[in-house]
Amino acid sequence: MNTSLYVRLGESSGIRSLVDSIVTRHLKNPIICKRYEPLNEDPERLEVVTRHLCDFLEAGTGGPATYQGKNMVEAHRGMNISGEEYLAVLDDIVGAMQECEVDEETQKDILYIAYSLKPEIARL
């Protein structure tokens, strides 16, 4: 029996730790931090975005959460995210997974998902 990505990521608490690390990295990443600066100034909004990311990741990996945010196209339309920015996000995800000691197979699976979403996020 295959273990779901949700379980492999440490369920809700592991996903929350991972998302917290990703968001922290985004806020410090010189390539994309400007996009995240408004969140730094509004802790309530930062928590809403973080919760959406947790729900999105949890629901998409086999967990019990229900994602009720915008779909990827709606969330990113008009942002014109460049290829460099997209790669910076992926770098932050990899760094966060390493920090959270996510195993290599799970890292590959998460990156596969992230790459598959690129057409719904970049250059819209």
C-alpha positions in Angstrom: 0.0 0.0 0.0 1.3 3.4 -0.9 1.5 6.1 1.8 -0.1 9.3 0.7 1.9 12.5 0.2 -0.1 14.0 3.1 1.2 11.3 5.5 4.7 11.5 4.1 4.7 15.3 4.7 3.8 14.8 8.3 0.1 15.4 8.0 -1.4 18.8 9.0 1.4 19.7 11.4 4.1 18.8 9.0 2.5 20.7 6.2 2.1 23.7 8.4 5.8 23.6 9.3 6.6 23.3 5.6 4.4 26.1 4.5 5.7 28.4 7.3 9.2 27.7 6.1 8.3 28.4 2.5 6.6 31.7 3.3 9.5 32.8 5.4 11.9 32.0 2.6 9.6 33.9 0.1 9.7 37.0 2.3 13.5 36.9 2.3 14.1 35.9 -1.3 15.4 38.9 -3.3 13.8 37.7 -6.5 10.3 37.5 -5.2 10.2 39.3 -1.8 8.6 42.4 -3.3 5.5 40.4 -4.1 5.2 39.3 -0.5 6.0 42.6 1.3 2.4 43.6 1.6 1.8 40.4 3.6 4.6 41.3 6.0 2.7 44.5 6.8 -0.6 42.7 7.5 -0.3 39.7 9.8 -3.9 38.8 9.5 -3.7 38.6 5.7 -0.4 36.7 6.0 -2.2 34.1 8.2 -5.1 33.8 5.6 -2.6 33.3 2.8 -0.7 30.8 4.9 -3.9 28.9 5.8 -4.9 28.8 2.1 -1.5 27.4 1.2 -1.8 24.8 3.9 -5.3 23.8 2.8 -4.2 23.7 -0.9 -1.2 21.4 -0.1 -3.1 19.3 2.3 -6.1 18.7 0.0 -3.8 18.1 -3.0 -1.8 15.5 -1.2 -4.6 13.3 0.2 -5.4 15.1 3.4 -8.8 15.9 4.9 -8.6 19.7 4.3 -10.9 21.4 1.8 -9.3 24.1 -0.3 -11.7 27.0 -0.7 -9.4 29.6 -2.3 -9.1 30.7 -5.9 -7.9 28.2 -8.5 -4.4 28.8 -9.7 -5.3 30.7 -12.8 -7.6 33.1 -10.9 -5.1 33.6 -8.1 -2.2 34.4 -10.5 -3.9 36.2 -13.4 -2.4 39.6 -14.1 0.7 39.0 -12.0 2.9 38.1 -15.0 5.1 35.9 -13.0 8.4 35.4 -14.8 10.3 32.2 -15.3 13.0 33.5 -12.9 10.3 34.2 -10.2 8.8 30.7 -10.7 12.2 29.1 -10.3 12.8 31.2 -7.2 9.6 29.9 -5.7 10.6 26.3 -6.5 14.1 26.9 -4.9 12.3 28.1 -1.7 10.1 25.0 -1.7 13.2 22.8 -2.1 15.0 24.6 0.7 12.0 24.4 3.0 11.6 20.6 2.3 15.2 20.1 3.1 14.9 22.2 6.3 11.8 20.1 7.3 13.7 16.9 6.5 11.3 15.7 3.8 12.7 12.6 2.2 14.0 12.7 -1.3 11.2 10.7 -2.9 8.6 13.0 -1.4 10.6 16.1 -2.5 10.5 14.8 -6.1 6.8 14.2 -5.9 6.1 17.7 -4.6 8.3 19.2 -7.3 6.5 17.2 -10.0 3.3 18.8 -8.8 4.8 22.2 -8.6 6.2 22.0 -12.2 2.8 20.7 -13.4 1.2 23.9 -12.2 3.5 26.2 -14.0 1.2 26.8 -17.0 -1.5 27.9 -14.5 0.8 30.3 -12.7 3.5 31.8 -14.8 3.1 34.5 -17.5 -0.6 35.1 -16.8 
